[in-house]
Amino acid sequence: MARPRVYEGGCLCGAIRFEATGPIPKPHSCSCRMCQRHSGALTAIWVELPADRVRWTGSGGEPASYRSSKVSSRAFCPACGSSLGAIDDDPVVALLLGAFDKAHYKEFAPGSHSYVTPRPKWWKVHIAI
C-alpha cells in the first residue's frame, strides 16, 4: 500500500509551519467578503482536510487565530501576519493554497467557487472540472 503524500507549507517568516497529509479532497475557491479580507485577495483558494491530518511543525507552534464566525476561526502567524487558513469547529482545517511550499496547481485545481457575486464584475471565474 502506498504511503499518503505529505505536503508542507508555512508563513512568510517560517515560524509557523505545517504538514498536511493527503489526499486533498476539496480544493475550492471563494470570493466572499470574509475570505477577501482574510487573504487580502479578491479570491481565496482553499484545501480542506480533517484536523487530524494537519500537523503544526514550526518553532512558533500552532498559528494564532481570530474567531471569524460561529463555526470557524481564521489562522495566521502572530509574528509576520501571514494568513494560513481557517480552523473550523467540524474539526476541519482549511489551508490557503498560497501557504504551501509548492503551489500544486494541477493537484489542487478548485472544483467549485463560492460567493461569485462579491467578485468584481470584470473577473470571470473559471473552474476546472
Disulfide bonds with the S-S distance in Angstrom:
none
